[in-house]
Amino acid sequence: MALGPLALIVLCFPAKRLNDGVLATLERLDRAAGVRVVDVLVVRTDAVGGACSVELNELPGLGGDPVALARLATGLITETDIDEVGDLVDEQTDALAVLVEHLWVNDLACEVASTDGTVLALMHIPNALAAVGGP
Protein backbone atom coordinates (compact mmCIF):
# COMPACT_ATOMS: atom_id res chain seq x y z
CA MET A 1 0.00 0.00 0.00
CA ALA A 2 1.45 3.35 -1.05
CA LEU A 3 1.50 6.16 1.50
CA GLY A 4 1.77 9.82 0.98
CA PRO A 5 2.32 12.55 0.99
CA LEU A 6 3.62 12.41 4.55
CA ALA A 7 4.57 15.15 7.00
CA LEU A 8 6.48 14.81 10.25
CA ILE A 9 5.01 17.15 12.84
CA VAL A 10 7.19 17.75 15.90
CA LEU A 11 5.60 19.20 19.03
CA CYS A 12 7.53 20.09 22.18
CA PHE A 13 6.24 19.84 25.76
CA PRO A 14 7.77 20.30 29.19
CA ALA A 15 8.55 16.76 30.33
CA LYS A 16 6.06 16.97 33.21
CA ARG A 17 3.20 17.93 30.81
CA LEU A 18 3.99 15.40 28.07
CA ASN A 19 1.03 13.08 28.71
CA ASP A 20 -1.45 15.98 28.54
CA GLY A 21 0.12 17.13 25.27
CA VAL A 22 0.07 13.65 23.76
CA LEU A 23 -3.59 13.13 24.56
CA ALA A 24 -4.63 16.57 23.28
CA THR A 25 -2.66 16.10 20.07
CA LEU A 26 -3.98 12.62 19.31
CA GLU A 27 -7.57 13.65 20.08
CA ARG A 28 -7.30 16.62 17.71
CA LEU A 29 -5.68 14.61 14.91
CA ASP A 30 -8.25 11.85 15.30
CA ARG A 31 -10.99 14.40 14.57
CA ALA A 32 -9.15 16.07 11.68
CA ALA A 33 -10.57 15.38 8.25
CA GLY A 34 -8.11 14.57 5.50
CA VAL A 35 -5.19 13.38 7.64
CA ARG A 36 -4.27 10.03 9.11
CA VAL A 37 -1.68 9.36 11.82
CA VAL A 38 0.75 6.72 10.53
CA ASP A 39 3.46 6.77 13.24
CA VAL A 40 3.99 8.40 16.64
CA LEU A 41 7.00 8.47 18.97
CA VAL A 42 8.22 10.51 21.90
CA VAL A 43 11.80 11.69 21.56
CA ARG A 44 13.84 12.44 24.68
CA THR A 45 17.41 13.50 25.22
CA ASP A 46 19.76 12.99 28.11
CA ALA A 47 22.10 15.53 29.73
CA VAL A 48 24.76 14.96 27.05
CA GLY A 49 22.30 15.31 24.16
CA GLY A 50 21.80 11.65 23.27
CA ALA A 51 18.36 11.09 21.74
CA CYS A 52 16.15 8.08 22.31
CA SER A 53 12.61 7.23 21.32
CA VAL A 54 9.80 6.03 23.54
CA GLU A 55 6.62 4.43 22.23
CA LEU A 56 3.36 5.76 23.61
CA ASN A 57 2.41 2.45 25.23
CA GLU A 58 5.63 2.74 27.29
CA LEU A 59 4.74 6.14 28.80
CA PRO A 60 3.80 5.77 32.47
CA GLY A 61 0.40 7.18 33.35
CA LEU A 62 -0.71 7.99 29.80
CA GLY A 63 -3.82 5.85 30.01
CA GLY A 64 -5.76 4.61 27.05
CA ASP A 65 -5.71 1.22 25.40
CA PRO A 66 -2.10 -0.04 25.41
CA VAL A 67 -2.72 -2.19 22.32
CA ALA A 68 -4.13 0.77 20.36
CA LEU A 69 -1.22 2.94 21.53
CA ALA A 70 1.28 0.27 20.48
CA ARG A 71 -0.26 0.18 16.99
CA LEU A 72 0.58 3.86 16.54
CA ALA A 73 4.30 3.03 16.50
CA THR A 74 4.83 1.63 13.00
CA GLY A 75 8.56 2.18 12.60
CA LEU A 76 8.23 4.69 9.77
CA ILE A 77 9.94 7.40 11.84
CA THR A 78 13.60 6.54 11.32
CA GLU A 79 16.66 6.72 13.57
CA THR A 80 17.83 9.69 11.49
CA ASP A 81 14.50 11.42 12.19
CA ILE A 82 14.87 10.67 15.90
CA ASP A 83 18.38 12.16 15.97
CA GLU A 84 17.20 15.29 14.15
CA VAL A 85 14.23 15.71 16.49
CA GLY A 86 16.54 15.12 19.46
CA ASP A 87 18.59 18.13 18.35
CA LEU A 88 15.50 20.30 18.90
CA VAL A 89 14.91 19.46 22.59
CA ASP A 90 16.84 19.26 25.84
CA GLU A 91 16.53 17.03 28.90
CA GLN A 92 13.80 19.30 30.34
CA THR A 93 11.51 18.89 27.33
CA ASP A 94 10.12 16.01 25.33
CA ALA A 95 9.19 16.02 21.66
CA LEU A 96 6.19 14.28 20.22
CA ALA A 97 6.95 13.22 16.64
CA VAL A 98 3.78 12.52 14.67
CA LEU A 99 3.96 11.28 11.09
CA VAL A 100 0.75 12.09 9.26
CA GLU A 101 -0.50 11.19 5.82
CA HIS A 102 -2.27 13.94 3.89
CA LEU A 103 -5.22 11.97 2.49
CA TRP A 104 -6.79 15.12 1.08
CA VAL A 105 -3.89 15.49 -1.36
CA ASN A 106 -4.66 12.09 -2.87
CA ASP A 107 -8.27 13.19 -3.38
CA LEU A 108 -7.07 16.44 -4.94
CA ALA A 109 -4.64 14.55 -7.20
CA CYS A 110 -7.49 12.45 -8.57
CA GLU A 111 -9.53 15.54 -9.37
CA VAL A 112 -6.55 17.29 -10.94
CA ALA A 113 -5.71 14.17 -12.97
CA SER A 114 -9.16 14.31 -14.54
CA THR A 115 -8.01 17.54 -16.22
CA ASP A 116 -4.62 16.04 -17.20
CA GLY A 117 -2.90 17.87 -14.36
CA THR A 118 -0.67 16.62 -11.55
CA VAL A 119 0.19 17.76 -8.05
CA LEU A 120 3.70 19.01 -8.70
CA ALA A 121 4.92 19.80 -5.17
CA LEU A 122 3.96 20.37 -1.55
CA MET A 123 6.00 23.04 0.21
CA HIS A 124 6.17 23.92 3.88
CA ILE A 125 6.14 27.64 4.69
CA PRO A 126 6.97 28.36 8.34
CA ASN A 127 4.38 30.39 10.27
CA ALA A 128 6.73 33.35 10.59
CA LEU A 129 6.91 33.68 6.81
CA ALA A 130 3.25 32.99 6.19
CA ALA A 131 2.06 36.24 7.78
CA VAL A 132 0.82 38.88 5.36
CA GLY A 133 3.62 41.33 4.74
CA GLY A 134 6.24 38.96 6.16
CA PRO A 135 9.85 39.03 4.99
C-alpha positions as CSV (number, residue, x, y, z in Angstrom):
1,M,0.0,0.0,0.0
2,A,1.5,3.3,-1.0
3,L,1.5,6.2,1.5
4,G,1.8,9.8,1.0
5,P,2.3,12.5,1.0
6,L,3.6,12.4,4.5
7,A,4.6,15.2,7.0
8,L,6.5,14.8,10.3
9,I,5.0,17.1,12.8
10,V,7.2,17.8,15.9
11,L,5.6,19.2,19.0
12,C,7.5,20.1,22.2
13,F,6.2,19.8,25.8
14,P,7.8,20.3,29.2
15,A,8.6,16.8,30.3
16,K,6.1,17.0,33.2
17,R,3.2,17.9,30.8
18,L,4.0,15.4,28.1
19,N,1.0,13.1,28.7
20,D,-1.4,16.0,28.5
21,G,0.1,17.1,25.3
22,V,0.1,13.6,23.8
23,L,-3.6,13.1,24.6
24,A,-4.6,16.6,23.3
25,T,-2.7,16.1,20.1
26,L,-4.0,12.6,19.3
27,E,-7.6,13.7,20.1
28,R,-7.3,16.6,17.7
29,L,-5.7,14.6,14.9
30,D,-8.2,11.9,15.3
31,R,-11.0,14.4,14.6
32,A,-9.1,16.1,11.7
33,A,-10.6,15.4,8.3
34,G,-8.1,14.6,5.5
35,V,-5.2,13.4,7.6
36,R,-4.3,10.0,9.1
37,V,-1.7,9.4,11.8
38,V,0.7,6.7,10.5
39,D,3.5,6.8,13.2
40,V,4.0,8.4,16.6
41,L,7.0,8.5,19.0
42,V,8.2,10.5,21.9
43,V,11.8,11.7,21.6
44,R,13.8,12.4,24.7
45,T,17.4,13.5,25.2
46,D,19.8,13.0,28.1
47,A,22.1,15.5,29.7
48,V,24.8,15.0,27.1
49,G,22.3,15.3,24.2
50,G,21.8,11.7,23.3
51,A,18.4,11.1,21.7
52,C,16.1,8.1,22.3
53,S,12.6,7.2,21.3
54,V,9.8,6.0,23.5
55,E,6.6,4.4,22.2
56,L,3.4,5.8,23.6
57,N,2.4,2.4,25.2
58,E,5.6,2.7,27.3
59,L,4.7,6.1,28.8
60,P,3.8,5.8,32.5
61,G,0.4,7.2,33.4
62,L,-0.7,8.0,29.8
63,G,-3.8,5.8,30.0
64,G,-5.8,4.6,27.1
65,D,-5.7,1.2,25.4
66,P,-2.1,0.0,25.4
67,V,-2.7,-2.2,22.3
68,A,-4.1,0.8,20.4
69,L,-1.2,2.9,21.5
70,A,1.3,0.3,20.5
71,R,-0.3,0.2,17.0
72,L,0.6,3.9,16.5
73,A,4.3,3.0,16.5
74,T,4.8,1.6,13.0
75,G,8.6,2.2,12.6
76,L,8.2,4.7,9.8
77,I,9.9,7.4,11.8
78,T,13.6,6.5,11.3
79,E,16.7,6.7,13.6
80,T,17.8,9.7,11.5
81,D,14.5,11.4,12.2
82,I,14.9,10.7,15.9
83,D,18.4,12.2,16.0
84,E,17.2,15.3,14.1
85,V,14.2,15.7,16.5
86,G,16.5,15.1,19.5
87,D,18.6,18.1,18.4
88,L,15.5,20.3,18.9
89,V,14.9,19.5,22.6
90,D,16.8,19.3,25.8
91,E,16.5,17.0,28.9
92,Q,13.8,19.3,30.3
93,T,11.5,18.9,27.3
94,D,10.1,16.0,25.3
95,A,9.2,16.0,21.7
96,L,6.2,14.3,20.2
97,A,7.0,13.2,16.6
98,V,3.8,12.5,14.7
99,L,4.0,11.3,11.1
100,V,0.7,12.1,9.3
101,E,-0.5,11.2,5.8
102,H,-2.3,13.9,3.9
103,L,-5.2,12.0,2.5
104,W,-6.8,15.1,1.1
105,V,-3.9,15.5,-1.4
106,N,-4.7,12.1,-2.9
107,D,-8.3,13.2,-3.4
108,L,-7.1,16.4,-4.9
109,A,-4.6,14.6,-7.2
110,C,-7.5,12.5,-8.6
111,E,-9.5,15.5,-9.4
112,V,-6.5,17.3,-10.9
113,A,-5.7,14.2,-13.0
114,S,-9.2,14.3,-14.5
115,T,-8.0,17.5,-16.2
116,D,-4.6,16.0,-17.2
117,G,-2.9,17.9,-14.4
118,T,-0.7,16.6,-11.6
119,V,0.2,17.8,-8.1
120,L,3.7,19.0,-8.7
121,A,4.9,19.8,-5.2
122,L,4.0,20.4,-1.6
123,M,6.0,23.0,0.2
124,H,6.2,23.9,3.9
125,I,6.1,27.6,4.7
126,P,7.0,28.4,8.3
127,N,4.4,30.4,10.3
128,A,6.7,33.4,10.6
129,L,6.9,33.7,6.8
130,A,3.2,33.0,6.2
131,A,2.1,36.2,7.8
132,V,0.8,38.9,5.4
133,G,3.6,41.3,4.7
134,G,6.2,39.0,6.2
135,P,9.9,39.0,5.0
